[in-house]
Amino acid sequence: MDKLKVGVIGAGFFAEKHLEVLTALEEVEVAALCSRGHPRIHALAERFKIERTFASMDEMLDKL
């Protein structure tokens, strides 16, 4: 079965909680993280092993 690829928008408190759940699911791959200038985006991407980050939702959707 193919994994469901998701992109998370935001890098605040609730995004972190969503990432904790999503990355624990074997059938889900968090393919990208998007946030407009949030200082935690790169730390979250590193912590949850998310390779792609974007500054806008439109860019993320265009490139995935």
Predicted model as a PDB file, atoms N, CA, C, CB and O in Angstrom, pLDDT in the B-factor column:
MODEL        1                                                                  
ATOM      1  N   MET A   1       0.839  -1.185   0.000  1.00 73.00           N  
ATOM      2  CA  MET A   1       0.000   0.000   0.000  1.00 73.00           C  
ATOM      3  C   MET A   1       0.882   1.246   0.000  1.00 73.00           C  
ATOM      4  CB  MET A   1      -0.953  -0.001   1.218  1.00 73.00           C  
ATOM      5  O   MET A   1       1.837   1.337   0.772  1.00 73.00           O  
ATOM      6  N   ASP A   2       0.564   2.195  -0.858  1.00 89.00           N  
ATOM      7  CA  ASP A   2       1.298   3.459  -0.887  1.00 89.00           C  
ATOM      8  C   ASP A   2       0.961   4.296   0.336  1.00 89.00           C  
ATOM      9  CB  ASP A   2       0.982   4.242  -2.170  1.00 89.00           C  
ATOM     10  O   ASP A   2      -0.150   4.255   0.865  1.00 89.00           O  
ATOM     11  N   LYS A   3       1.965   5.059   0.766  1.00 92.00           N  
ATOM     12  CA  LYS A   3       1.737   5.954   1.892  1.00 92.00           C  
ATOM     13  C   LYS A   3       0.961   7.186   1.434  1.00 92.00           C  
ATOM     14  CB  LYS A   3       3.074   6.366   2.538  1.00 92.00           C  
ATOM     15  O   LYS A   3       1.101   7.639   0.298  1.00 92.00           O  
ATOM     16  N   LEU A   4       0.150   7.712   2.329  1.00 95.00           N  
ATOM     17  CA  LEU A   4      -0.550   8.967   2.092  1.00 95.00           C  
ATOM     18  C   LEU A   4       0.441  10.092   2.364  1.00 95.00           C  
ATOM     19  CB  LEU A   4      -1.839   9.098   2.993  1.00 95.00           C  
ATOM     20  O   LEU A   4       0.962  10.204   3.474  1.00 95.00           O  
ATOM     21  N   LYS A   5       0.704  10.920   1.364  1.00 94.00           N  
ATOM     22  CA  LYS A   5       1.628  12.039   1.535  1.00 94.00           C  
ATOM     23  C   LYS A   5       0.839  13.277   1.931  1.00 94.00           C  
ATOM     24  CB  LYS A   5       2.444  12.297   0.237  1.00 94.00           C  
ATOM     25  O   LYS A   5      -0.163  13.622   1.304  1.00 94.00           O  
ATOM     26  N   VAL A   6       1.310  13.938   2.981  1.00 95.00           N  
ATOM     27  CA  VAL A   6       0.640  15.145   3.465  1.00 95.00           C  
ATOM     28  C   VAL A   6       1.646  16.278   3.600  1.00 95.00           C  
ATOM     29  CB  VAL A   6      -0.058  14.881   4.817  1.00 95.00           C  
ATOM     30  O   VAL A   6       2.846  16.055   3.756  1.00 95.00           O  
ATOM     31  N   GLY A   7       1.130  17.486   3.535  1.00 95.00           N  
ATOM     32  CA  GLY A   7       1.900  18.684   3.819  1.00 95.00           C  
ATOM     33  C   GLY A   7       1.232  19.407   4.973  1.00 95.00           C  
ATOM     34  O   GLY A   7       0.009  19.540   5.000  1.00 95.00           O  
ATOM     35  N   VAL A   8       2.015  19.866   5.913  1.00 96.00           N  
ATOM     36  CA  VAL A   8       1.486  20.564   7.080  1.00 96.00           C  
ATOM     37  C   VAL A   8       1.733  22.053   6.907  1.00 96.00           C  
ATOM     38  CB  VAL A   8       2.135  20.040   8.394  1.00 96.00           C  
ATOM     39  O   VAL A   8       2.840  22.480   6.581  1.00 96.00           O  
ATOM     40  N   ILE A   9       0.684  22.838   7.131  1.00 95.00           N  
ATOM     41  CA  ILE A   9       0.786  24.291   7.025  1.00 95.00           C  
ATOM     42  C   ILE A   9       0.837  24.866   8.429  1.00 95.00           C  
ATOM     43  CB  ILE A   9      -0.408  24.892   6.216  1.00 95.00           C  
ATOM     44  O   ILE A   9      -0.064  24.650   9.240  1.00 95.00           O  
ATOM     45  N   GLY A  10       1.902  25.599   8.700  1.00 92.00           N  
ATOM     46  CA  GLY A  10       2.099  26.218  10.001  1.00 92.00           C  
ATOM     47  C   GLY A  10       3.234  25.542  10.760  1.00 92.00           C  
ATOM     48  O   GLY A  10       3.571  24.389  10.492  1.00 92.00           O  
ATOM     49  N   ALA A  11       3.816  26.262  11.703  1.00 92.00           N  
ATOM     50  CA  ALA A  11       4.921  25.721  12.490  1.00 92.00           C  
ATOM     51  C   ALA A  11       4.776  26.087  13.968  1.00 92.00           C  
ATOM     52  CB  ALA A  11       6.260  26.234  11.948  1.00 92.00           C  
ATOM     53  O   ALA A  11       5.755  26.118  14.714  1.00 92.00           O  
ATOM     54  N   GLY A  12       3.555  26.360  14.369  1.00 90.00           N  
ATOM     55  CA  GLY A  12       3.307  26.727  15.753  1.00 90.00           C  
ATOM     56  C   GLY A  12       2.983  25.529  16.625  1.00 90.00           C  
ATOM     57  O   GLY A  12       3.291  24.390  16.272  1.00 90.00           O  
ATOM     58  N   PHE A  13       2.360  25.791  17.766  1.00 92.00           N  
ATOM     59  CA  PHE A  13       2.056  24.775  18.765  1.00 92.00           C  
ATOM     60  C   PHE A  13       1.231  23.632  18.185  1.00 92.00           C  
ATOM     61  CB  PHE A  13       1.320  25.398  19.932  1.00 92.00           C  
ATOM     62  O   PHE A  13       1.582  22.466  18.366  1.00 92.00           O  
ATOM     63  N   PHE A  14       0.145  23.948  17.494  1.00 94.00           N  
ATOM     64  CA  PHE A  14      -0.730  22.899  16.988  1.00 94.00           C  
ATOM     65  C   PHE A  14      -0.088  22.125  15.846  1.00 94.00           C  
ATOM     66  CB  PHE A  14      -2.044  23.494  16.530  1.00 94.00           C  
ATOM     67  O   PHE A  14      -0.325  20.925  15.709  1.00 94.00           O  
ATOM     68  N   ALA A  15       0.717  22.784  15.029  1.00 94.00           N  
ATOM     69  CA  ALA A  15       1.433  22.070  13.971  1.00 94.00           C  
ATOM     70  C   ALA A  15       2.355  21.019  14.573  1.00 94.00           C  
ATOM     71  CB  ALA A  15       2.240  23.053  13.100  1.00 94.00           C  
ATOM     72  O   ALA A  15       2.459  19.908  14.054  1.00 94.00           O  
ATOM     73  N   GLU A  16       3.014  21.365  15.654  1.00 94.00           N  
ATOM     74  CA  GLU A  16       3.896  20.403  16.315  1.00 94.00           C  
ATOM     75  C   GLU A  16       3.110  19.186  16.795  1.00 94.00           C  
ATOM     76  CB  GLU A  16       4.621  21.064  17.498  1.00 94.00           C  
ATOM     77  O   GLU A  16       3.568  18.053  16.644  1.00 94.00           O  
ATOM     78  N   LYS A  17       1.935  19.413  17.368  1.00 96.00           N  
ATOM     79  CA  LYS A  17       1.101  18.308  17.839  1.00 96.00           C  
ATOM     80  C   LYS A  17       0.631  17.454  16.663  1.00 96.00           C  
ATOM     81  CB  LYS A  17      -0.109  18.842  18.630  1.00 96.00           C  
ATOM     82  O   LYS A  17       0.622  16.226  16.754  1.00 96.00           O  
ATOM     83  N   HIS A  18       0.238  18.097  15.558  1.00 97.00           N  
ATOM     84  CA  HIS A  18      -0.154  17.343  14.368  1.00 97.00           C  
ATOM     85  C   HIS A  18       1.012  16.511  13.843  1.00 97.00           C  
ATOM     86  CB  HIS A  18      -0.662  18.293  13.273  1.00 97.00           C  
ATOM     87  O   HIS A  18       0.828  15.358  13.452  1.00 97.00           O  
ATOM     88  N   LEU A  19       2.195  17.085  13.833  1.00 97.00           N  
ATOM     89  CA  LEU A  19       3.379  16.362  13.349  1.00 97.00           C  
ATOM     90  C   LEU A  19       3.698  15.157  14.233  1.00 97.00           C  
ATOM     91  CB  LEU A  19       4.591  17.303  13.292  1.00 97.00           C  
ATOM     92  O   LEU A  19       4.105  14.111  13.726  1.00 97.00           O  
ATOM     93  N   GLU A  20       3.522  15.289  15.523  1.00 97.00           N  
ATOM     94  CA  GLU A  20       3.760  14.162  16.427  1.00 97.00           C  
ATOM     95  C   GLU A  20       2.864  12.980  16.063  1.00 97.00           C  
ATOM     96  CB  GLU A  20       3.518  14.582  17.890  1.00 97.00           C  
ATOM     97  O   GLU A  20       3.314  11.835  16.047  1.00 97.00           O  
ATOM     98  N   VAL A  21       1.602  13.262  15.774  1.00 97.00           N  
ATOM     99  CA  VAL A  21       0.655  12.199  15.431  1.00 97.00           C  
ATOM    100  C   VAL A  21       0.917  11.669  14.026  1.00 97.00           C  
ATOM    101  CB  VAL A  21      -0.789  12.709  15.541  1.00 97.00           C  
ATOM    102  O   VAL A  21       0.997  10.457  13.826  1.00 97.00           O  
ATOM    103  N   LEU A  22       1.052  12.565  13.056  1.00 97.00           N  
ATOM    104  CA  LEU A  22       1.212  12.146  11.657  1.00 97.00           C  
ATOM    105  C   LEU A  22       2.476  11.315  11.449  1.00 97.00           C  
ATOM    106  CB  LEU A  22       1.246  13.367  10.745  1.00 97.00           C  
ATOM    107  O   LEU A  22       2.450  10.323  10.720  1.00 97.00           O  
ATOM    108  N   THR A  23       3.578  11.709  12.079  1.00 96.00           N  
ATOM    109  CA  THR A  23       4.820  10.970  11.869  1.00 96.00           C  
ATOM    110  C   THR A  23       4.818   9.624  12.588  1.00 96.00           C  
ATOM    111  CB  THR A  23       6.002  11.797  12.337  1.00 96.00           C  
ATOM    112  O   THR A  23       5.650   8.765  12.295  1.00 96.00           O  
ATOM    113  N   ALA A  24       3.905   9.437  13.511  1.00 97.00           N  
ATOM    114  CA  ALA A  24       3.792   8.149  14.203  1.00 97.00           C  
ATOM    115  C   ALA A  24       2.975   7.133  13.404  1.00 97.00           C  
ATOM    116  CB  ALA A  24       3.161   8.350  15.575  1.00 97.00           C  
ATOM    117  O   ALA A  24       3.008   5.940  13.704  1.00 97.00           O  
ATOM    118  N   LEU A  25       2.250   7.592  12.402  1.00 97.00           N  
ATOM    119  CA  LEU A  25       1.411   6.712  11.592  1.00 97.00           C  
ATOM    120  C   LEU A  25       2.231   6.099  10.465  1.00 97.00           C  
ATOM    121  CB  LEU A  25       0.202   7.480  11.020  1.00 97.00           C  
ATOM    122  O   LEU A  25       2.821   6.820   9.660  1.00 97.00           O  
ATOM    123  N   GLU A  26       2.270   4.788  10.408  1.00 95.00           N  
ATOM    124  CA  GLU A  26       3.069   4.092   9.394  1.00 95.00           C  
ATOM    125  C   GLU A  26       2.581   4.352   7.979  1.00 95.00           C  
ATOM    126  CB  GLU A  26       3.060   2.609   9.660  1.00 95.00           C  
ATOM    127  O   GLU A  26       3.377   4.332   7.040  1.00 95.00           O  
ATOM    128  N   GLU A  27       1.286   4.595   7.807  1.00 96.00           N  
ATOM    129  CA  GLU A  27       0.728   4.771   6.476  1.00 96.00           C  
ATOM    130  C   GLU A  27       0.773   6.218   5.974  1.00 96.00           C  
ATOM    131  CB  GLU A  27      -0.685   4.286   6.466  1.00 96.00           C  
ATOM    132  O   GLU A  27       0.234   6.527   4.912  1.00 96.00           O  
ATOM    133  N   VAL A  28       1.415   7.097   6.740  1.00 96.00           N  
ATOM    134  CA  VAL A  28       1.490   8.522   6.384  1.00 96.00           C  
ATOM    135  C   VAL A  28       2.941   8.957   6.242  1.00 96.00           C  
ATOM    136  CB  VAL A  28       0.774   9.391   7.444  1.00 96.00           C  
ATOM    137  O   VAL A  28       3.802   8.579   7.037  1.00 96.00           O  
ATOM    138  N   GLU A  29       3.192   9.760   5.214  1.00 96.00           N  
ATOM    139  CA  GLU A  29       4.496  10.411   5.043  1.00 96.00           C  
ATOM    140  C   GLU A  29       4.268  11.916   5.016  1.00 96.00           C  
ATOM    141  CB  GLU A  29       5.219   9.924   3.730  1.00 96.00           C  
ATOM    142  O   GLU A  29       3.523  12.416   4.173  1.00 96.00           O  
ATOM    143  N   VAL A  30       4.900  12.634   5.926  1.00 96.00           N  
ATOM    144  CA  VAL A  30       4.828  14.092   5.897  1.00 96.00           C  
ATOM    145  C   VAL A  30       5.863  14.546   4.873  1.00 96.00           C  
ATOM    146  CB  VAL A  30       5.091  14.736   7.333  1.00 96.00           C  
ATOM    147  O   VAL A  30       7.068  14.497   5.122  1.00 96.00           O  
ATOM    148  N   ALA A  31       5.374  14.986   3.720  1.00 95.00           N  
ATOM    149  CA  ALA A  31       6.241  15.311   2.601  1.00 95.00           C  
ATOM    150  C   ALA A  31       6.772  16.741   2.654  1.00 95.00           C  
ATOM    151  CB  ALA A  31       5.503  15.096   1.316  1.00 95.00           C  
ATOM    152  O   ALA A  31       7.807  17.041   2.059  1.00 95.00           O  
ATOM    153  N   ALA A  32       6.064  17.629   3.369  1.00 96.00           N  
ATOM    154  CA  ALA A  32       6.493  19.028   3.380  1.00 96.00           C  
ATOM    155  C   ALA A  32       5.900  19.759   4.576  1.00 96.00           C  
ATOM    156  CB  ALA A  32       6.086  19.731   2.074  1.00 96.00           C  
ATOM    157  O   ALA A  32       4.893  19.354   5.157  1.00 96.00           O  
ATOM    158  N   LEU A  33       6.566  20.845   4.914  1.00 96.00           N  
ATOM    159  CA  LEU A  33       6.131  21.741   5.977  1.00 96.00           C  
ATOM    160  C   LEU A  33       6.172  23.156   5.418  1.00 96.00           C  
ATOM    161  CB  LEU A  33       7.029  21.602   7.264  1.00 96.00           C  
ATOM    162  O   LEU A  33       7.135  23.544   4.756  1.00 96.00           O  
ATOM    163  N   CYS A  34       5.120  23.923   5.690  1.00 95.00           N  
ATOM    164  CA  CYS A  34       5.004  25.262   5.129  1.00 95.00           C  
ATOM    165  C   CYS A  34       4.686  26.261   6.232  1.00 95.00           C  
ATOM    166  CB  CYS A  34       3.924  25.304   4.032  1.00 95.00           C  
ATOM    167  O   CYS A  34       3.824  26.016   7.076  1.00 95.00           O  
ATOM    168  N   SER A  35       5.389  27.390   6.217  1.00 94.00           N  
ATOM    169  CA  SER A  35       5.104  28.462   7.165  1.00 94.00           C  
ATOM    170  C   SER A  35       5.701  29.761   6.645  1.00 94.00           C  
ATOM    171  CB  SER A  35       5.661  28.124   8.575  1.00 94.00           C  
ATOM    172  O   SER A  35       6.814  29.779   6.120  1.00 94.00           O  
ATOM    173  N   ARG A  36       4.957  30.834   6.796  1.00 90.00           N  
ATOM    174  CA  ARG A  36       5.448  32.141   6.356  1.00 90.00           C  
ATOM    175  C   ARG A  36       6.314  32.767   7.440  1.00 90.00           C  
ATOM    176  CB  ARG A  36       4.272  33.077   6.000  1.00 90.00           C  
ATOM    177  O   ARG A  36       5.824  33.516   8.284  1.00 90.00           O  
ATOM    178  N   GLY A  37       7.587  32.458   7.410  1.00 82.00           N  
ATOM    179  CA  GLY A  37       8.549  33.128   8.279  1.00 82.00           C  
ATOM    180  C   GLY A  37       8.539  32.710   9.734  1.00 82.00           C  
ATOM    181  O   GLY A  37       9.135  33.398  10.562  1.00 82.00           O  
ATOM    182  N   HIS A  38       7.893  31.618  10.078  1.00 80.00           N  
ATOM    183  CA  HIS A  38       7.904  31.191  11.483  1.00 80.00           C  
ATOM    184  C   HIS A  38       9.312  30.710  11.824  1.00 80.00           C  
ATOM    185  CB  HIS A  38       6.839  30.058  11.750  1.00 80.00           C  
ATOM    186  O   HIS A  38       9.881  29.906  11.086  1.00 80.00           O  
ATOM    187  N   PRO A  39       9.874  31.181  12.914  1.00 85.00           N  
ATOM    188  CA  PRO A  39      11.260  30.837  13.240  1.00 85.00           C  
ATOM    189  C   PRO A  39      11.495  29.356  13.549  1.00 85.00           C  
ATOM    190  CB  PRO A  39      11.699  31.648  14.407  1.00 85.00           C  
ATOM    191  O   PRO A  39      12.640  28.905  13.518  1.00 85.00           O  
ATOM    192  N   ARG A  40      10.445  28.594  13.846  1.00 90.00           N  
ATOM    193  CA  ARG A  40      10.606  27.184  14.222  1.00 90.00           C  
ATOM    194  C   ARG A  40      10.543  26.220  13.051  1.00 90.00           C  
ATOM    195  CB  ARG A  40       9.557  26.809  15.212  1.00 90.00           C  
ATOM    196  O   ARG A  40      10.731  25.019  13.247  1.00 90.00           O  
ATOM    197  N   ILE A  41      10.286  26.697  11.846  1.00 94.00           N  
ATOM    198  CA  ILE A  41      10.052  25.779  10.724  1.00 94.00           C  
ATOM    199  C   ILE A  41      11.223  24.828  10.497  1.00 94.00           C  
ATOM    200  CB  ILE A  41       9.787  26.569   9.453  1.00 94.00           C  
ATOM    201  O   ILE A  41      11.014  23.633  10.289  1.00 94.00           O  
ATOM    202  N   HIS A  42      12.429  25.333  10.535  1.00 93.00           N  
ATOM    203  CA  HIS A  42      13.587  24.476  10.257  1.00 93.00           C  
ATOM    204  C   HIS A  42      13.863  23.502  11.407  1.00 93.00           C  
ATOM    205  CB  HIS A  42      14.828  25.337   9.996  1.00 93.00           C  
ATOM    206  O   HIS A  42      14.281  22.368  11.171  1.00 93.00           O  
ATOM    207  N   ALA A  43      13.635  23.932  12.632  1.00 94.00           N  
ATOM    208  CA  ALA A  43      13.814  23.037  13.776  1.00 94.00           C  
ATOM    209  C   ALA A  43      12.793  21.903  13.737  1.00 94.00           C  
ATOM    210  CB  ALA A  43      13.690  23.818  15.098  1.00 94.00           C  
ATOM    211  O   ALA A  43      13.128  20.752  14.017  1.00 94.00           O  
ATOM    212  N   LEU A  44      11.555  22.226  13.391  1.00 95.00           N  
ATOM    213  CA  LEU A  44      10.528  21.185  13.283  1.00 95.00           C  
ATOM    214  C   LEU A  44      10.833  20.238  12.128  1.00 95.00           C  
ATOM    215  CB  LEU A  44       9.139  21.816  13.095  1.00 95.00           C  
ATOM    216  O   LEU A  44      10.681  19.023  12.258  1.00 95.00           O  
ATOM    217  N   ALA A  45      11.261  20.791  11.005  1.00 96.00           N  
ATOM    218  CA  ALA A  45      11.594  19.955   9.851  1.00 96.00           C  
ATOM    219  C   ALA A  45      12.719  18.982  10.204  1.00 96.00           C  
ATOM    220  CB  ALA A  45      12.002  20.830   8.646  1.00 96.00           C  
ATOM    221  O   ALA A  45      12.681  17.813   9.818  1.00 96.00           O  
ATOM    222  N   GLU A  46      13.698  19.460  10.924  1.00 96.00           N  
ATOM    223  CA  GLU A  46      14.811  18.587  11.325  1.00 96.00           C  
ATOM    224  C   GLU A  46      14.341  17.538  12.333  1.00 96.00           C  
ATOM    225  CB  GLU A  46      15.964  19.423  11.928  1.00 96.00           C  
ATOM    226  O   GLU A  46      14.664  16.357  12.198  1.00 96.00           O  
ATOM    227  N   ARG A  47      13.591  17.959  13.323  1.00 96.00           N  
ATOM    228  CA  ARG A  47      13.120  17.044  14.375  1.00 96.00           C  
ATOM    229  C   ARG A  47      12.269  15.910  13.809  1.00 96.00           C  
ATOM    230  CB  ARG A  47      12.315  17.814  15.420  1.00 96.00           C  
ATOM    231  O   ARG A  47      12.399  14.759  14.228  1.00 96.00           O  
ATOM    232  N   PHE A  48      11.388  16.244  12.843  1.00 96.00           N  
ATOM    233  CA  PHE A  48      10.469  15.244  12.305  1.00 96.00           C  
ATOM    234  C   PHE A  48      10.926  14.684  10.957  1.00 96.00           C  
ATOM    235  CB  PHE A  48       9.091  15.845  12.162  1.00 96.00           C  
ATOM    236  O   PHE A  48      10.176  13.977  10.284  1.00 96.00           O  
ATOM    237  N   LYS A  49      12.164  15.007  10.571  1.00 95.00           N  
ATOM    238  CA  LYS A  49      12.776  14.471   9.342  1.00 95.00           C  
ATOM    239  C   LYS A  49      11.948  14.780   8.093  1.00 95.00           C  
ATOM    240  CB  LYS A  49      12.960  12.963   9.467  1.00 95.00           C  
ATOM    241  O   LYS A  49      11.677  13.905   7.270  1.00 95.00           O  
ATOM    242  N   ILE A  50      11.557  16.053   7.980  1.00 96.00           N  
ATOM    243  CA  ILE A  50      10.806  16.532   6.820  1.00 96.00           C  
ATOM    244  C   ILE A  50      11.802  17.230   5.904  1.00 96.00           C  
ATOM    245  CB  ILE A  50       9.624  17.500   7.240  1.00 96.00           C  
ATOM    246  O   ILE A  50      12.413  18.229   6.284  1.00 96.00           O  
ATOM    247  N   GLU A  51      11.960  16.705   4.708  1.00 94.00           N  
ATOM    248  CA  GLU A  51      13.015  17.193   3.814  1.00 94.00           C  
ATOM    249  C   GLU A  51      12.680  18.510   3.125  1.00 94.00           C  
ATOM    250  CB  GLU A  51      13.305  16.159   2.771  1.00 94.00           C  
ATOM    251  O   GLU A  51      13.584  19.276   2.791  1.00 94.00           O  
ATOM    252  N   ARG A  52      11.409  18.786   2.909  1.00 96.00           N  
ATOM    253  CA  ARG A  52      11.050  19.976   2.126  1.00 96.00           C  
ATOM    254  C   ARG A  52      10.269  20.976   2.968  1.00 96.00           C  
ATOM    255  CB  ARG A  52      10.227  19.578   0.893  1.00 96.00           C  
ATOM    256  O   ARG A  52       9.300  20.622   3.639  1.00 96.00           O  
ATOM    257  N   THR A  53      10.709  22.236   2.922  1.00 95.00           N  
ATOM    258  CA  THR A  53       9.998  23.324   3.598  1.00 95.00           C  
ATOM    259  C   THR A  53       9.700  24.411   2.583  1.00 95.00           C  
ATOM    260  CB  THR A  53      10.827  23.891   4.792  1.00 95.00           C  
ATOM    261  O   THR A  53      10.438  24.608   1.617  1.00 95.00           O  
ATOM    262  N   PHE A  54       8.611  25.107   2.821  1.00 95.00           N  
ATOM    263  CA  PHE A  54       8.177  26.157   1.905  1.00 95.00           C  
ATOM    264  C   PHE A  54       7.687  27.364   2.689  1.00 95.00           C  
ATOM    265  CB  PHE A  54       7.072  25.641   0.965  1.00 95.00           C  
ATOM    266  O   PHE A  54       7.244  27.241   3.831  1.00 95.00           O  
ATOM    267  N   ALA A  55       7.771  28.535   2.059  1.00 93.00           N  
ATOM    268  CA  ALA A  55       7.321  29.765   2.688  1.00 93.00           C  
ATOM    269  C   ALA A  55       5.884  30.113   2.309  1.00 93.00           C  
ATOM    270  CB  ALA A  55       8.242  30.902   2.310  1.00 93.00           C  
ATOM    271  O   ALA A  55       5.285  31.003   2.914  1.00 93.00           O  
ATOM    272  N   SER A  56       5.328  29.424   1.320  1.00 92.00           N  
ATOM    273  CA  SER A  56       3.938  29.696   0.948  1.00 92.00           C  
ATOM    274  C   SER A  56       3.220  28.396   0.585  1.00 92.00           C  
ATOM    275  CB  SER A  56       3.877  30.690  -0.234  1.00 92.00           C  
ATOM    276  O   SER A  56       3.820  27.454   0.066  1.00 92.00           O  
ATOM    277  N   MET A  57       1.932  28.375   0.871  1.00 92.00           N  
ATOM    278  CA  MET A  57       1.125  27.211   0.558  1.00 92.00           C  
ATOM    279  C   MET A  57       1.064  26.980  -0.950  1.00 92.00           C  
ATOM    280  CB  MET A  57      -0.281  27.375   1.129  1.00 92.00           C  
ATOM    281  O   MET A  57       1.142  25.840  -1.408  1.00 92.00           O  
ATOM    282  N   ASP A  58       0.924  28.055  -1.720  1.00 93.00           N  
ATOM    283  CA  ASP A  58       0.856  27.919  -3.176  1.00 93.00           C  
ATOM    284  C   ASP A  58       2.116  27.272  -3.737  1.00 93.00           C  
ATOM    285  CB  ASP A  58       0.641  29.284  -3.826  1.00 93.00           C  
ATOM    286  O   ASP A  58       2.041  26.398  -4.601  1.00 93.00           O  
ATOM    287  N   GLU A  59       3.268  27.702  -3.245  1.00 93.00           N  
ATOM    288  CA  GLU A  59       4.536  27.111  -3.711  1.00 93.00           C  
ATOM    289  C   GLU A  59       4.595  25.629  -3.337  1.00 93.00           C  
ATOM    290  CB  GLU A  59       5.756  27.868  -3.103  1.00 93.00           C  
ATOM    291  O   GLU A  59       5.005  24.799  -4.149  1.00 93.00           O  
ATOM    292  N   MET A  60       4.190  25.299  -2.121  1.00 93.00           N  
ATOM    293  CA  MET A  60       4.213  23.917  -1.680  1.00 93.00           C  
ATOM    294  C   MET A  60       3.312  23.056  -2.562  1.00 93.00           C  
ATOM    295  CB  MET A  60       3.782  23.816  -0.216  1.00 93.00           C  
ATOM    296  O   MET A  60       3.719  21.976  -2.992  1.00 93.00           O  
ATOM    297  N   LEU A  61       2.119  23.511  -2.832  1.00 91.00           N  
ATOM    298  CA  LEU A  61       1.187  22.733  -3.648  1.00 91.00           C  
ATOM    299  C   LEU A  61       1.659  22.610  -5.092  1.00 91.00           C  
ATOM    300  CB  LEU A  61      -0.195  23.367  -3.612  1.00 91.00           C  
ATOM    301  O   LEU A  61       1.443  21.576  -5.724  1.00 91.00           O  
ATOM    302  N   ASP A  62       2.300  23.649  -5.622  1.00 92.00           N  
ATOM    303  CA  ASP A  62       2.821  23.601  -6.986  1.00 92.00           C  
ATOM    304  C   ASP A  62       3.968  22.604  -7.132  1.00 92.00           C  
ATOM    305  CB  ASP A  62       3.285  24.981  -7.411  1.00 92.00           C  
ATOM    306  O   ASP A  62       4.112  21.976  -8.181  1.00 92.00           O  
ATOM    307  N   LYS A  63       4.778  22.454  -6.098  1.00 89.00           N  
ATOM    308  CA  LYS A  63       5.986  21.646  -6.208  1.00 89.00           C  
ATOM    309  C   LYS A  63       5.840  20.214  -5.711  1.00 89.00           C  
ATOM    310  CB  LYS A  63       7.077  22.301  -5.463  1.00 89.00           C  
ATOM    311  O   LYS A  63       6.759  19.409  -5.862  1.00 89.00           O  
ATOM    312  N   LEU A  64       4.710  19.897  -5.129  1.00 83.00           N  
ATOM    313  CA  LEU A  64       4.513  18.527  -4.639  1.00 83.00           C  
ATOM    314  C   LEU A  64       3.606  17.740  -5.555  1.00 83.00           C  
ATOM    315  CB  LEU A  64       3.936  18.538  -3.232  1.00 83.00           C  
ATOM    316  O   LEU A  64       3.332  16.568  -5.295  1.00 83.00           O  
TER     317      LEU A  64                                                      
ENDMDL                                                                          
END                                                                             
